[in-house]
Amino acid sequence: MYTVHGMALSGNCYKLKLALEQLGLPYRWQELDVRDGSTRTPNFLAKNPNGKVPVLELPDGSFLSESNAILSYLADGSELWPRERRQSAEVMQWLFFEQYSHEPYIATVRFWLRFTDRAEALAEEIAKRRVQGYRALDVMEQRLRDHDYLAADRYTIADIALYAYTHVAEEGGFSLADYPAVRAWLTRVAAMPGHVPLG
């Protein structure tokens, strides 16, 4: 059985929970709070020297870190990971987009506003990151106007990865009012079999 070392309210950790549930894979959840130093202990750093969640503990006792790498591992051989070369590259394209163009802005602003008391001190940086976050949403809107899902013309881990923080973007002050295609996609993802809420 897998063990997920993660924080339930983290979108990066939620990705794994959603994938595991939708794949029907048994797992245990080990809750950690990144704010209390739990990920900086020698015990946790032995699992992931980078000191971040999520970490997936495999049945053989080894560990994987980085949420999208873990998603790829879990999805390999399933319907969530296309076998055709071009389609699998499309999934990877969106996974990289999520980590470099989406998560640093939408997820980070959400974290600052919801989980810290630094919003006022970070107001200027939050405003800058919102600009970039909206650019990411623009890219998604453009894609989803003509496609039900982000990659391979079907539901994949690309959708899981981007759903995780997009569906709570408003917690970071991002309005989705001008993104009808994104909103429709969020509804489709939430209706997938095995869907579970964040938290």
C-alpha positions in Angstrom: 0.0 0.0 0.0 1.1 3.5 -0.7 1.5 6.2 2.0 1.1 9.8 1.1 2.9 12.2 3.4 1.1 15.5 2.8 -1.0 18.4 3.9 -4.7 17.9 3.0 -5.3 21.6 2.1 -2.3 21.7 -0.2 -3.2 21.5 -3.9 0.0 19.7 -4.7 -0.9 17.0 -2.2 -4.6 17.0 -3.3 -3.4 16.0 -6.8 -2.2 12.7 -5.4 -5.4 12.0 -3.4 -7.5 12.7 -6.4 -5.4 10.4 -8.7 -5.3 7.6 -6.1 -9.0 7.7 -5.6 -9.8 7.8 -9.3 -7.4 5.0 -10.0 -8.9 2.9 -7.1 -5.5 2.5 -5.5 -5.4 1.8 -1.7 -3.3 4.3 0.3 -2.7 5.7 3.7 -2.6 9.4 4.4 0.0 10.8 6.8 -1.0 14.4 7.6 1.8 17.0 8.0 1.6 20.8 8.4 4.3 22.6 6.5 3.9 25.6 8.8 4.9 23.9 12.0 8.3 22.6 11.0 7.1 19.0 10.4 8.8 18.9 7.0 12.2 20.1 8.4 12.8 17.3 10.8 15.6 14.7 10.2 13.0 12.0 9.9 11.1 13.8 7.1 14.3 15.1 5.4 15.4 11.5 5.1 12.3 11.0 2.9 12.7 14.2 0.9 15.9 16.3 1.4 14.0 19.2 -0.2 11.7 19.3 2.8 8.5 19.6 0.9 5.2 17.7 0.6 3.9 15.6 -1.0 6.0 12.6 -0.6 4.8 9.2 -1.8 6.1 6.2 0.2 6.1 3.1 -2.0 5.3 -0.4 -0.8 9.0 -1.3 -1.0 9.9 1.5 1.4 11.3 3.9 -1.1 10.1 7.5 -1.6 9.1 9.8 -4.5 8.7 13.5 -4.3 7.5 16.3 -6.6 3.7 16.1 -7.2 3.7 15.9 -11.0 6.4 13.2 -11.0 4.4 11.2 -8.5 1.3 11.7 -10.7 3.2 10.3 -13.7 4.3 7.3 -11.7 0.8 6.5 -10.4 -0.8 7.0 -13.8 1.6 5.0 -15.8 -0.2 2.1 -17.5 -3.6 3.6 -16.7 -6.2 5.6 -18.7 -4.9 8.7 -17.1 -1.6 8.4 -19.0 -1.8 8.2 -22.9 0.4 5.6 -24.5 0.7 7.4 -27.8 3.9 9.4 -28.0 2.5 12.7 -29.1 -0.4 12.5 -26.6 1.9 11.7 -23.7 4.1 14.6 -24.6 1.0 16.9 -24.5 0.4 15.7 -21.0 3.9 16.5 -20.0 3.6 19.9 -21.7 0.7 20.8 -19.4 2.5 19.4 -16.3 5.4 21.7 -16.9 3.1 24.6 -17.6 1.4 23.9 -14.2 4.6 24.0 -12.3 6.3 27.0 -14.1 3.4 29.2 -15.3 0.5 28.5 -13.0 1.4 27.2 -9.5 4.0 29.8 -8.7 1.3 32.5 -9.1 -2.1 31.1 -8.3 -1.0 28.7 -5.6 1.5 31.0 -4.0 -1.0 33.9 -3.7 -3.6 31.5 -2.3 -1.1 30.3 0.3 -0.1 33.8 1.4 -3.7 34.9 1.7 -5.2 31.7 3.3 -2.3 30.3 5.4 -0.2 33.3 6.5 -0.7 36.8 8.0 1.6 38.4 5.5 -0.9 39.6 2.9 -0.6 43.2 3.8 3.2 43.1 3.8 3.2 41.2 0.5 0.6 43.3 -1.3 2.9 44.6 -4.0 4.2 41.1 -4.8 0.7 39.6 -4.7 -0.4 42.2 -7.3 2.5 41.2 -9.6 1.8 37.5 -9.2 -1.9 38.0 -9.9 -0.9 39.4 -13.3 1.0 36.2 -14.1 -1.7 34.0 -12.7 -4.3 35.6 -15.0 -1.9 35.0 -17.9 -1.9 31.3 -17.0 -5.7 31.3 -16.9 -5.8 33.0 -20.3 -3.7 30.2 -21.7 -6.1 27.6 -20.2 -9.2 29.4 -21.4 -7.8 29.5 -25.0 -7.2 25.8 -25.0 -10.5 24.8 -23.3 -12.6 26.9 -25.7 -12.1 24.1 -28.3 -11.2 21.1 -26.1 -13.1 19.4 -23.3 -9.8 18.5 -21.6 -6.3 19.9 -21.7 -4.3 17.1 -23.4 -4.9 14.1 -25.6 -8.6 14.9 -26.1 -9.5 13.1 -22.9 -9.2 13.3 -19.1 -5.6 12.8 -17.9 -3.3 13.8 -15.1 -2.8 17.1 -16.9 -6.4 17.9 -15.8 -5.8 16.7 -12.3 -2.6 18.8 -12.0 -4.2 22.0 -13.1 -7.6 21.4 -11.4 -5.9 21.2 -8.0 -5.2 25.0 -7.7 -7.5 26.3 -10.4 -10.7 25.2 -8.6 -9.6 27.2 -5.5 -8.1 30.1 -7.4 -10.7 32.5 -5.9 -9.2 31.8 -2.5 -6.2 33.8 -3.9 -8.4 36.6 -5.1 -8.5 35.3 -8.7 -11.9 35.8 -10.3 -13.0 33.2 -12.9 -15.9 35.3 -14.1 -14.2 36.0 -17.4 -13.2 32.3 -18.0 -16.3 30.4 -19.0 -14.4 27.6 -20.7 -12.3 27.1 -17.6 -15.4 27.1 -15.4 -17.1 24.5 -17.6 -13.9 22.4 -17.5 -13.9 22.6 -13.7 -17.5 21.2 -13.7 -16.5 18.4 -16.0 -13.5 17.4 -13.8 -15.6 17.6 -10.6 -18.1 15.1 -12.3 -15.5 12.5 -13.0 -16.0 9.1 -11.3 -14.0 8.9 -8.1 -13.8 12.7 -7.6 -13.1 13.8 -4.0 -13.1 17.3 -2.7 -10.0 19.1 -1.4 -9.3 18.7 2.3 
